[in-house]
Amino acid sequence: MAFGDFDGDGLRDLAVGDDGSRNDEPGYRTEAPEVHASLAVHPGTGGSPRTVKLPETRKPYGPGGYGAADPDGDGRDALLVATDDGALLIDLLDGDGDRRTEVLRLGPARVPGEPGRSGKAGKSRTVPAGQREARPYGAADFDGDGRDELVLNWAAGPLFGLYGENPTHWWITRGTGPGNMTAFTTTPFPDDAGG
């Protein structure tokens, strides 16, 4: 879910949805087909919700969550959606249409290998092309210019956001274009075994 002013009327709206991933959750087979890979945007006025279709997921952990961001500073939030291919910004237009902009940042093609018996990193390994896309982490107006910057992150491994075993790469973008405000890497904390 995400809270934001998606229709530009000055009131907070609520986007609640289904990211399209499926596993062994009880009752998932009884959901209506139109719920799959969609979200409903409930207006702050209490009116009828608007359904927005999302890209289908192909990866086992699902694409992730949603957020609200206003990267152009027009006072109308867009939906920032994690997808299998990175991040997608969806501007809900008046009526039923929307404008979709991919936000793509890629992690490195090679990363350190798994630690060997000595505890030192092994040989580097190649990251497959389909596993290098950064995911959206959040958004805020960090420089006070009235436009939100998007925060994206990536690390090697499917659960990088949970365990922090590998360095995490971060991008703070200037909107949806190729420019970054900054980009950096954070390293994991040493473990209790003296690492």
N, CA, C and O of each residue as an XYZ file, in Angstrom:
780
protein
N       0.837     -1.187      0.000
C       0.000      0.000      0.000
C       0.872      1.237      0.000
O       2.040      1.193      0.385
N       0.297      2.331     -0.432
C       1.002      3.612     -0.436
C      -0.013      4.731     -0.253
O      -1.127      4.655     -0.772
N       0.366      5.758      0.476
C      -0.449      6.948      0.651
C       0.156      8.070     -0.173
O       1.371      8.268     -0.151
N      -0.680      8.813     -0.906
C      -0.215      9.944     -1.686
C      -1.388     10.660     -2.312
O      -2.499     10.130     -2.340
N      -1.156     11.851     -2.810
C      -2.209     12.607     -3.504
C      -2.098     12.278     -4.993
O      -1.505     13.038     -5.759
N      -2.667     11.155     -5.394
C      -2.518     10.660     -6.759
C      -3.421     11.371     -7.763
O      -3.167     11.304     -8.966
N      -4.471     12.051     -7.294
C      -5.356     12.771     -8.220
C      -5.181     14.279     -8.166
O      -5.866     15.002     -8.889
N      -4.277     14.767     -7.324
C      -3.951     16.192     -7.294
C      -5.007     17.092     -6.698
O      -5.020     18.288     -6.987
N      -5.914     16.548     -5.856
C      -6.971     17.389     -5.285
C      -6.628     17.919     -3.898
O      -7.469     18.550     -3.259
N      -5.404     17.674     -3.419
C      -4.988     18.161     -2.120
C      -5.300     17.217     -0.971
O      -4.938     17.504      0.170
N      -5.961     16.100     -1.240
C      -6.288     15.116     -0.209
C      -5.448     13.858     -0.410
O      -5.113     13.496     -1.538
N      -5.113     13.197      0.696
C      -4.357     11.944      0.613
C      -5.264     10.833      0.102
O      -6.408     10.690      0.532
N      -4.722     10.051     -0.825
C      -5.402      8.890     -1.366
C      -4.660      7.647     -0.888
O      -3.539      7.741     -0.386
N      -5.283      6.493     -1.043
C      -4.683      5.235     -0.628
C      -4.648      4.278     -1.805
O      -5.676      4.011     -2.429
N      -3.460      3.760     -2.110
C      -3.301      2.738     -3.144
C      -3.030      1.411     -2.444
O      -2.061      1.275     -1.697
N      -3.899      0.435     -2.697
C      -3.765     -0.893     -2.092
C      -3.798     -1.898     -3.217
O      -4.643     -1.801     -4.107
N      -2.889     -2.869     -3.197
C      -2.894     -3.770     -4.329
C      -2.264     -5.104     -4.094
O      -1.927     -5.493     -2.975
N      -2.120     -5.783     -5.191
C      -1.584     -7.125     -5.271
C      -0.457     -7.060     -6.281
O      -0.677     -6.701     -7.437
N       0.761     -7.407     -5.850
C       1.909     -7.230     -6.738
C       2.023     -8.280     -7.825
O       2.911     -8.201     -8.674
N       1.128     -9.270     -7.810
C       1.156    -10.278     -8.857
C       1.939    -11.515     -8.506
O       1.911    -12.495     -9.251
N       2.645    -11.496     -7.376
C       3.372    -12.703     -6.983
C       2.393    -13.685     -6.352
O       1.381    -13.289     -5.772
N       2.702    -14.939     -6.470
C       1.860    -15.967     -5.870
C       2.750    -17.007     -5.207
O       3.768    -17.424     -5.761
N       2.346    -17.414     -4.012
C       3.032    -18.539     -3.364
C       1.979    -19.393     -2.662
O       0.934    -19.666     -3.252
N       2.209    -19.806     -1.470
C       1.273    -20.709     -0.802
C       0.373    -19.994      0.201
O      -0.026    -20.596      1.198
N       0.049    -18.744     -0.033
C      -0.822    -18.020      0.879
C      -2.214    -18.638      0.854
O      -2.737    -18.940     -0.219
N      -2.818    -18.831      2.026
C      -4.174    -19.395      2.039
C      -5.143    -18.515      1.251
O      -5.150    -17.294      1.407
N      -5.952    -19.136      0.414
C      -6.995    -18.432     -0.318
C      -6.587    -17.762     -1.595
O      -7.430    -17.149     -2.250
N      -5.309    -17.848     -1.991
C      -4.902    -17.113     -3.192
C      -5.594    -17.625     -4.441
O      -5.745    -16.879     -5.408
N      -6.020    -18.884     -4.443
C      -6.706    -19.420     -5.625
C      -8.145    -18.936     -5.744
O      -8.765    -19.109     -6.793
N      -8.685    -18.334     -4.693
C     -10.072    -17.876     -4.726
C     -10.199    -16.405     -5.104
O     -11.314    -15.896     -5.218
N      -9.070    -15.706     -5.302
C      -9.130    -14.295     -5.671
C      -9.642    -14.135     -7.098
O      -9.370    -14.955     -7.975
N     -10.376    -13.074     -7.296
C     -10.868    -12.772     -8.642
C      -9.693    -12.497     -9.572
O      -8.719    -11.873     -9.151
N      -9.755    -12.948    -10.832
C      -8.631    -12.759    -11.758
C      -8.223    -11.303    -11.930
O      -7.041    -11.026    -12.134
N      -9.151    -10.373    -11.856
C      -8.804     -8.965    -12.070
C      -7.975     -8.372    -10.935
O      -7.412     -7.288    -11.086
N      -7.892     -9.066     -9.802
C      -7.081     -8.595     -8.685
C      -5.605     -8.847     -8.952
O      -4.750     -8.097     -8.482
N      -5.309     -9.882     -9.692
C      -3.933    -10.275     -9.953
C      -3.164     -9.144    -10.634
O      -3.593     -8.622    -11.663
N      -2.034     -8.776    -10.053
C      -1.167     -7.729    -10.601
C      -1.922     -6.429    -10.843
O      -1.866     -5.857    -11.932
N      -2.629     -5.969     -9.815
C      -3.338     -4.695     -9.929
C      -3.359     -4.013     -8.572
O      -3.078     -4.632     -7.545
N      -3.690     -2.756     -8.582
C      -3.936     -2.054     -7.331
C      -5.143     -1.151     -7.494
O      -5.488     -0.733     -8.599
N      -5.773     -0.861     -6.373
C      -6.935      0.031     -6.349
C      -6.524      1.313     -5.649
O      -5.981      1.283     -4.545
N      -6.785      2.438     -6.298
C      -6.481      3.739     -5.718
C      -7.788      4.310     -5.183
O      -8.693      4.649     -5.945
N      -7.871      4.409     -3.866
C      -9.056      4.919     -3.191
C      -8.872      6.419     -2.958
O      -7.950      6.822     -2.249
N      -9.738      7.252     -3.549
C      -9.571      8.702     -3.404
C      -9.872      9.176     -1.984
O     -10.690      8.584     -1.278
N      -9.205     10.242     -1.580
C      -9.412     10.824     -0.264
C     -10.818     11.356     -0.060
O     -11.236     11.563      1.080
N     -11.555     11.581     -1.134
C     -12.927     12.067     -1.030
C     -13.907     10.955     -0.668
O     -15.066     11.225     -0.351
N     -13.440      9.692     -0.716
C     -14.320      8.567     -0.416
C     -15.048      8.035     -1.631
O     -15.930      7.189     -1.486
N     -14.719      8.491     -2.804
C     -15.371      8.030     -4.028
C     -14.957      6.615     -4.404
O     -14.256      5.936     -3.653
N     -15.398      6.189     -5.561
C     -15.087      4.844     -6.050
C     -13.606      4.703     -6.350
O     -12.982      5.640     -6.849
N     -13.030      3.529     -6.049
C     -11.604      3.326     -6.338
C     -11.345      3.175     -7.829
O     -12.232      2.803     -8.598
N     -10.146      3.462     -8.207
C      -9.691      3.327     -9.588
C      -8.713      2.150     -9.650
O      -7.796      2.073     -8.833
N      -8.892      1.250    -10.589
C      -8.025      0.089    -10.721
C      -6.888      0.395    -11.694
O      -7.108      0.945    -12.774
N      -5.672      0.030    -11.292
C      -4.487      0.224    -12.122
C      -3.829     -1.142    -12.297
O      -3.479     -1.794    -11.313
N      -3.662     -1.573    -13.538
C      -2.982     -2.846    -13.806
C      -1.476     -2.650    -13.694
O      -0.937     -1.616    -14.091
N      -0.808     -3.660    -13.146
C       0.635     -3.627    -12.956
C       1.297     -4.671    -13.842
O       0.635     -5.608    -14.291
N       2.580     -4.527    -14.099
C       3.279     -5.558    -14.881
C       3.241     -6.897    -14.135
O       3.326     -6.938    -12.907
N       3.115     -7.970    -14.881
C       3.122     -9.309    -14.284
C       4.516     -9.630    -13.749
O       5.522     -9.195    -14.311
N       4.565    -10.387    -12.668
C       5.850    -10.795    -12.106
C       6.282    -12.146    -12.662
O       5.455    -13.021    -12.917
N       7.592    -12.301    -12.847
C       8.157    -13.562    -13.314
C       9.078    -14.177    -12.280
O       9.419    -15.356    -12.386
N       9.488    -13.414    -11.289
C      10.468    -13.882    -10.319
C       9.783    -14.418     -9.064
O       8.710    -13.935     -8.702
N      10.368    -15.389     -8.403
C       9.681    -16.069     -7.310
C       9.354    -15.213     -6.103
O       8.382    -15.510     -5.408
N      10.121    -14.154     -5.812
C       9.838    -13.349     -4.636
C       8.902    -12.182     -4.926
O       8.586    -11.409     -4.023
N       8.462    -12.045     -6.154
C       7.581    -10.933     -6.492
C       8.365     -9.643     -6.634
O       9.509     -9.557     -6.189
N       7.767     -8.658     -7.238
C       8.499     -7.432     -7.513
C       8.692     -6.524     -6.311
O       9.628     -5.725     -6.322
N       7.888     -6.595     -5.306
C       8.083     -5.712     -4.164
C       6.891     -4.817     -3.921
O       5.761     -5.197     -4.230
N       7.115     -3.635     -3.374
C       6.028     -2.786     -2.918
C       5.788     -1.562     -3.767
O       6.265     -1.442     -4.895
N       5.019     -0.647     -3.172
C       4.611      0.590     -3.833
C       5.033      1.769     -2.972
O       5.267      1.627     -1.772
N       5.125      2.929     -3.598
C       5.394      4.159     -2.887
C       4.772      5.315     -3.647
O       4.244      5.135     -4.745
N       4.837      6.497     -3.062
C       4.338      7.710     -3.703
C       5.506      8.654     -3.913
O       6.367      8.782     -3.043
N       5.541      9.320     -5.063
C       6.622     10.249     -5.380
C       6.112     11.316     -6.331
O       5.272     11.049     -7.190
N       6.630     12.531     -6.169
C       6.291     13.646     -7.055
C       7.586     14.201     -7.656
O       8.027     15.283     -7.270
N       8.198     13.473     -8.594
C       9.493     13.913     -9.116
C       9.448     15.150    -10.004
O      10.486     15.768    -10.241
N       8.265     15.528    -10.502
C       8.204     16.734    -11.331
C       7.702     17.950    -10.560
O       7.643     19.046    -11.116
N       7.339     17.775     -9.286
C       6.945     18.898     -8.436
C       5.628     19.545     -8.789
O       5.407     20.709     -8.456
N       4.727     18.805     -9.467
C       3.450     19.402     -9.857
C       2.373     19.293     -8.780
O       1.241     19.726     -8.997
N       2.712     18.717     -7.615
C       1.742     18.581     -6.529
C       0.870     17.354     -6.643
O      -0.023     17.144     -5.821
N       1.116     16.552     -7.639
C       0.344     15.326     -7.864
C       1.309     14.148     -7.805
O       2.212     14.034     -8.633
N       1.113     13.270     -6.818
C       2.005     12.125     -6.665
C       1.763     11.094     -7.754
O       0.654     10.950     -8.269
N       2.821     10.388     -8.085
C       2.751      9.232     -8.968
C       3.029      8.001     -8.114
O       3.576      8.105     -7.016
N       2.652      6.855     -8.620
C       2.931      5.596     -7.940
C       4.315      5.109     -8.337
O       4.610      4.976     -9.525
N       5.152      4.846     -7.368
C       6.458      4.271     -7.604
C       6.337      2.790     -7.295
O       6.114      2.404     -6.148
N       6.485      1.964     -8.317
C       6.201      0.536     -8.208
C       7.463     -0.265     -8.490
O       8.154     -0.018     -9.478
N       7.760     -1.223     -7.623
C       8.858     -2.152     -7.876
C       8.375     -3.205     -8.862
O       7.283     -3.752     -8.709
N       9.191     -3.488     -9.874
C       8.845     -4.504    -10.865
C       9.997     -5.500    -10.979
O      11.054     -5.308    -10.378
N       9.789     -6.542    -11.738
C      10.876     -7.490    -12.004
C      12.052     -6.808    -12.682
O      13.192     -7.252    -12.542
N      11.788     -5.735    -13.413
C      12.816     -5.069    -14.201
C      13.321     -3.787    -13.571
O      13.964     -2.986    -14.249
N      13.047     -3.567    -12.282
C      13.525     -2.379    -11.608
C      12.397     -1.570    -11.008
O      11.691     -2.045    -10.118
N      12.223     -0.349    -11.488
C      11.211      0.553    -10.945
C      10.387      1.159    -12.075
O      10.879      1.385    -13.180
N       9.132      1.413    -11.768
C       8.204      2.014    -12.722
C       7.459      3.128    -12.009
O       6.916      2.924    -10.923
N       7.433      4.309    -12.620
C       6.670      5.424    -12.090
C       5.402      5.549    -12.914
O       5.465      5.709    -14.133
N       4.241      5.478    -12.253
C       2.947      5.521    -12.937
C       2.222      6.796    -12.529
O       1.802      6.940    -11.380
N       2.078      7.718    -13.470
C       1.294      8.940    -13.264
C      -0.139      8.650    -13.678
O      -0.394      8.295    -14.828
N      -1.083      8.798    -12.744
C      -2.486      8.600    -13.072
C      -3.025      9.876    -13.707
O      -3.063     10.929    -13.071
N      -3.430      9.775    -14.938
C      -3.965     10.928    -15.652
C      -5.453     11.066    -15.358
O      -6.096     10.114    -14.916
N      -5.995     12.244    -15.604
C      -7.444     12.419    -15.450
C      -8.147     11.455    -16.386
O      -7.701     11.241    -17.513
N      -9.240     10.876    -15.926
C      -9.912      9.845    -16.704
C      -9.354      8.495    -16.322
O      -9.081      8.247    -15.148
N      -9.178      7.614    -17.295
C      -8.718      6.262    -16.998
C      -7.272      5.991    -17.384
O      -6.740      4.939    -17.028
N      -6.625      6.888    -18.089
C      -5.287      6.610    -18.588
C      -4.195      6.844    -17.561
O      -4.443      7.384    -16.482
N      -2.981      6.429    -17.910
C      -1.814      6.706    -17.081
C      -0.592      6.830    -17.981
O      -0.594      6.383    -19.128
N       0.448      7.444    -17.435
C       1.725      7.578    -18.135
C       2.754      6.803    -17.319
O       2.866      7.008    -16.110
N       3.509      5.913    -17.968
C       4.459      5.042    -17.273
C       5.880      5.351    -17.712
O       6.176      5.438    -18.904
N       6.747      5.514    -16.731
C       8.153      5.808    -16.996
C       9.014      4.823    -16.227
O       8.927      4.740    -15.002
N       9.850      4.073    -16.943
C      10.780      3.163    -16.283
C      11.928      3.968    -15.691
O      12.412      4.927    -16.293
N      12.352      3.560    -14.503
C      13.503      4.173    -13.854
C      14.512      3.043    -13.671
O      14.307      2.148    -12.851
N      15.591      3.086    -14.428
C      16.516      1.970    -14.457
C      17.903      2.380    -13.978
O      18.498      3.327    -14.493
N      18.403      1.663    -12.996
C      19.788      1.744    -12.564
C      20.259      0.297    -12.432
O      19.502     -0.565    -11.988
N      21.501      0.031    -12.815
C      22.012     -1.334    -12.812
C      23.167     -1.493    -11.838
O      24.062     -0.652    -11.761
N      23.125     -2.590    -11.099
C      24.244     -2.966    -10.249
C      25.388     -3.472    -11.111
O      25.240     -3.600    -12.326
N      26.537     -3.762    -10.489
C      27.705     -4.195    -11.251
C      27.511     -5.568    -11.888
O      26.718     -6.385    -11.420
N      28.252     -5.796    -12.964
C      28.185     -7.082    -13.665
C      28.959     -8.166    -12.931
O      28.717     -9.354    -13.146
N      29.890     -7.767    -12.062
C      30.668     -8.746    -11.283
C      30.671     -8.310     -9.821
O      30.751     -7.119     -9.518
N      30.584     -9.281     -8.923
C      30.607     -9.017     -7.482
C      31.577     -9.985     -6.818
O      31.911    -11.020     -7.394
N      32.034     -9.655     -5.604
C      32.931    -10.580     -4.902
C      32.263    -11.940     -4.712
O      31.045    -12.030     -4.554
N      33.068    -12.983     -4.729
C      32.555    -14.328     -4.531
C      32.236    -14.597     -3.071
O      32.462    -13.743     -2.215
N      31.714    -15.778     -2.787
C      31.395    -16.176     -1.423
C      32.694    -16.329     -0.623
O      33.720    -16.705     -1.190
N      32.664    -16.044      0.681
C      33.880    -16.195      1.483
C      34.351    -17.646      1.501
O      33.549    -18.576      1.580
N      35.649    -17.813      1.426
C      36.227    -19.150      1.522
C      36.454    -19.528      2.976
O      35.952    -18.863      3.882
N      37.195    -20.576      3.195
C      37.451    -21.062      4.554
C      38.211    -20.047      5.388
O      38.057    -20.005      6.609
N      39.017    -19.240      4.750
C      39.793    -18.240      5.487
C      38.946    -17.034      5.882
O      39.390    -16.191      6.662
N      37.743    -16.950      5.352
C      36.882    -15.803      5.633
C      37.030    -14.686      4.631
O      36.233    -13.749      4.627
N      38.042    -14.768      3.774
C      38.240    -13.754      2.740
C      37.344    -14.058      1.547
O      36.997    -15.212      1.293
N      36.980    -13.025      0.831
C      36.108    -13.211     -0.335
C      36.804    -14.059     -1.383
O      38.002    -13.914     -1.629
N      36.033    -14.949     -1.998
C      36.562    -15.789     -3.059
C      36.635    -15.027     -4.366
O      36.517    -13.801     -4.385
N      36.831    -15.750     -5.460
C      36.888    -15.128     -6.781
C      35.576    -14.414     -7.069
O      34.515    -14.803     -6.580
N      35.669    -13.374     -7.864
C      34.445    -12.649     -8.217
C      33.556    -13.534     -9.089
O      34.014    -14.469     -9.745
N      32.284    -13.202     -9.069
C      31.329    -13.960     -9.866
C      30.508    -13.002    -10.717
O      30.338    -11.834    -10.368
N      30.012    -13.501    -11.815
C      29.205    -12.709    -12.736
C      27.762    -12.661    -12.247
O      27.221    -13.664    -11.781
N      27.148    -11.490    -12.357
C      25.730    -11.328    -12.032
C      24.956    -11.382    -13.343
O      25.217    -10.577    -14.236
N      24.006    -12.315    -13.483
C      23.236    -12.397    -14.727
C      22.533    -11.066    -15.045
O      22.118    -10.341    -14.141
N      22.412    -10.771    -16.305
C      21.837     -9.493    -16.753
C      20.464     -9.232    -16.141
O      20.166     -8.089    -15.795
N      19.635    -10.232    -15.997
C      18.286    -10.043    -15.455
C      18.220     -9.889    -13.955
O      17.125     -9.820    -13.396
N      19.370     -9.832    -13.276
C      19.388     -9.698    -11.820
C      20.151     -8.461    -11.352
O      20.557     -8.387    -10.192
N      20.349     -7.492    -12.242
C      21.131     -6.307    -11.901
C      20.293     -5.053    -11.684
O      20.841     -4.011    -11.326
N      18.978     -5.125    -11.892
C      18.135     -3.933    -11.815
C      17.914     -3.500    -10.362
O      17.572     -4.317     -9.507
N      18.113     -2.218    -10.098
C      17.864     -1.665     -8.770
C      16.362     -1.567     -8.529
O      15.576     -1.402     -9.462
N      15.985     -1.670     -7.273
C      14.583     -1.576     -6.874
C      14.325     -0.251     -6.162
O      15.238      0.307     -5.553
N      13.104      0.258     -6.229
C      12.804      1.493     -5.501
C      12.781      1.245     -3.997
O      12.281      0.223     -3.527
N      13.324      2.187     -3.264
C      13.364      2.092     -1.812
C      12.497      3.171     -1.165
O      11.918      2.942     -0.104
N      12.403      4.346     -1.794
C      11.619      5.447     -1.246
C      11.779      6.684     -2.107
O      12.378      6.644     -3.182
N      11.233      7.778     -1.614
C      11.327      9.053     -2.324
C      11.154     10.193     -1.324
O      10.410     10.073     -0.350
N      11.848     11.294     -1.578
C      11.720     12.493     -0.750
C      12.375     13.654     -1.492
O      13.156     13.453     -2.421
N      12.044     14.866     -1.069
C      12.664     16.064     -1.639
C      13.886     16.404     -0.792
O      13.792     17.200      0.142
N      15.027     15.807     -1.114
C      16.230     15.970     -0.308
C      16.892     17.325     -0.465
O      17.559     17.790      0.459
N      16.725     17.976     -1.617
C      17.411     19.253     -1.842
C      16.480     20.458     -1.747
O      16.914     21.582     -2.000
N      15.215     20.255     -1.391
C      14.294     21.366     -1.155
C      13.863     22.113     -2.396
O      13.454     23.270     -2.300
N      13.942     21.479     -3.579
C      13.554     22.162     -4.813
C      12.097     21.930     -5.197
O      11.665     22.373     -6.262
N      11.329     21.241     -4.346
C       9.917     20.994     -4.628
C       9.657     19.745     -5.446
O       8.507     19.434     -5.753
N      10.714     19.024     -5.803
C      10.578     17.784     -6.575
C      11.215     16.639     -5.792
O      12.292     16.790     -5.215
N      10.536     15.497     -5.780
C      11.071     14.338     -5.069
C      12.187     13.673     -5.858
O      12.106     13.521     -7.077
N      13.223     13.284     -5.143
C      14.249     12.412     -5.701
C      13.845     10.973     -5.354
O      13.259     10.719     -4.301
N      14.164     10.045     -6.250
C      13.833      8.647     -6.034
C      15.056      7.931     -5.477
O      16.177      8.170     -5.925
N      14.842      7.061     -4.507
C      15.920      6.279     -3.910
C      15.773      4.842     -4.386
O      14.731      4.216     -4.195
N      16.839      4.323     -5.013
C      16.861      2.954     -5.519
C      18.019      2.218     -4.875
O      19.031      2.831     -4.534
N      17.883      0.895     -4.702
C      19.007      0.135     -4.172
C      19.090     -1.239     -4.817
O      18.121     -1.759     -5.372
N      20.306     -1.813     -4.720
C      20.574     -3.133     -5.296
C      21.743     -3.775     -4.574
O      22.696     -3.095     -4.192
N      21.671     -5.088     -4.389
C      22.811     -5.879     -3.921
C      22.677     -7.269     -4.514
O      21.595     -7.664     -4.947
N      23.764     -8.005     -4.533
C      23.747     -9.359     -5.084
C      22.909    -10.261     -4.192
O      22.947    -10.135     -2.968
N      22.159    -11.166     -4.794
C      21.338    -12.119     -4.056
C      19.893    -11.688     -4.011
O      19.617    -10.491     -3.937
N      18.944    -12.638     -4.056
C      17.526    -12.307     -4.119
C      16.972    -11.666     -2.853
O      15.941    -10.997     -2.915
N      17.622    -11.848     -1.712
C      17.114    -11.287     -0.451
C      17.987    -10.146      0.044
O      18.141     -9.956      1.251
N      18.569     -9.373     -0.899
C      19.538     -8.354     -0.504
C      18.968     -7.320      0.444
O      19.692     -6.795      1.290
N      17.711     -7.023      0.322
C      17.117     -5.998      1.169
C      16.904     -6.450      2.596
O      16.623     -5.621      3.462
N      17.026     -7.737      2.872
C      16.724     -8.247      4.195
C      17.942     -8.537      5.052
O      17.921     -8.284      6.257
N      18.996     -9.059      4.460
C      20.073     -9.588      5.279
C      21.366     -8.798      5.240
O      22.147     -8.890      6.187
N      21.633     -8.042      4.218
C      22.820     -7.198      4.174
C      24.134     -7.942      4.203
O      25.107     -7.441      4.766
N      24.194     -9.123      3.613
C      25.435     -9.891      3.606
C      26.419     -9.373      2.556
O      27.620     -9.619      2.671
N      25.944     -8.678      1.557
C      26.783     -8.153      0.487
C      26.685     -6.634      0.481
O      25.730     -6.076      1.022
N      27.670     -5.950     -0.130
C      27.543     -4.498     -0.263
C      26.251     -4.124     -0.990
O      25.839     -4.807     -1.927
N      25.632     -3.058     -0.562
C      24.406     -2.570     -1.177
C      24.718     -1.290     -1.947
O      25.368     -0.385     -1.423
N      24.257     -1.223     -3.176
C      24.471     -0.062     -4.040
C      23.222      0.815     -3.980
O      22.100      0.309     -4.028
N      23.419      2.124     -3.875
C      22.317      3.081     -3.727
C      22.417      4.159     -4.801
O      23.508      4.582     -5.184
N      21.258      4.589     -5.275
C      21.162      5.709     -6.201
C      20.081      6.649     -5.677
O      18.992      6.206     -5.314
N      20.380      7.937     -5.638
C      19.362      8.955     -5.386
C      19.274      9.734     -6.690
O      20.185     10.480     -7.051
N      18.148      9.545     -7.398
C      18.017     10.064     -8.754
C      17.407     11.457     -8.765
O      16.707     11.852     -7.833
N      17.678     12.179     -9.816
C      17.016     13.463    -10.063
C      15.830     13.175    -10.969
O      15.904     13.372    -12.182
N      14.738     12.709    -10.377
C      13.548     12.376    -11.155
C      13.711     11.052    -11.862
O      14.376     10.144    -11.364
N      13.095     10.948    -13.039
C      13.080      9.679    -13.758
C      14.143      9.591    -14.845
O      14.269      8.558    -15.504
N      14.903     10.655    -15.040
C      15.922     10.647    -16.078
C      17.180      9.914    -15.647
O      17.205      9.287    -14.588
N      18.230      9.990    -16.468
C      19.462      9.258    -16.176
C      20.353      9.921    -15.123
O      21.305      9.299    -14.651
N      20.069     11.152    -14.750
C      20.936     11.858    -13.811
C      20.722     11.440    -12.370
O      19.595     11.194    -11.941
N      21.824     11.362    -11.622
C      21.764     11.044    -10.199
C      22.166     12.253     -9.381
O      23.045     13.016     -9.780
N      21.527     12.429     -8.239
C      22.007     13.405     -7.269
C      23.280     12.841     -6.650
O      24.267     13.551     -6.458
N      23.233     11.536     -6.340
C      24.403     10.854     -5.820
C      24.228      9.353     -5.999
O      23.111      8.868     -6.178
N      25.314      8.633     -5.953
C      25.300      7.176     -5.979
C      26.443      6.704     -5.088
O      27.528      7.285     -5.118
N      26.215      5.665     -4.300
C      27.240      5.183     -3.379
C      26.970      3.732     -3.021
O      25.919      3.183     -3.352
N      27.929      3.116     -2.341
C      27.825      1.729     -1.908
C      28.026      1.674     -0.401
O      28.907      2.341      0.141
N      27.210      0.880      0.268
C      27.399      0.642      1.695
C      27.838     -0.797      1.882
O      27.409     -1.684      1.143
N      28.685     -1.030      2.861
C      29.185     -2.378      3.114
C      28.494     -2.959      4.335
O      28.067     -2.214      5.217
N      28.379     -4.286      4.396
C      27.720     -4.903      5.534
C      28.568     -4.780      6.794
O      29.784     -4.599      6.724
N      27.914     -4.882      7.940
C      28.626     -4.871      9.213
C      29.346     -6.207      9.385
O      28.849     -7.245      8.945
N      30.513     -6.180     10.023
C      31.197     -7.459     10.269
C      30.351     -8.338     11.187
O      29.598     -7.845     12.026
N      30.494     -9.646     11.007
C      29.730    -10.561     11.853
C      30.416    -10.723     13.202
O      31.514    -10.210     13.417
N      29.759    -11.441     14.108
C      30.280    -11.621     15.465
C      31.472    -12.555     15.517
O      32.105    -12.681     16.565
N      31.795    -13.217     14.405
C      32.882    -14.179     14.403
C      34.240    -13.523     14.152
O      35.209    -14.195     13.797
N      34.298    -12.222     14.338
C      35.574    -11.529     14.160
C      35.856    -11.119     12.736
O      37.001    -10.821     12.396
N      34.805    -11.096     11.864
C      34.983    -10.749     10.465
C      35.160     -9.292     10.252
O      35.322     -8.849      9.115
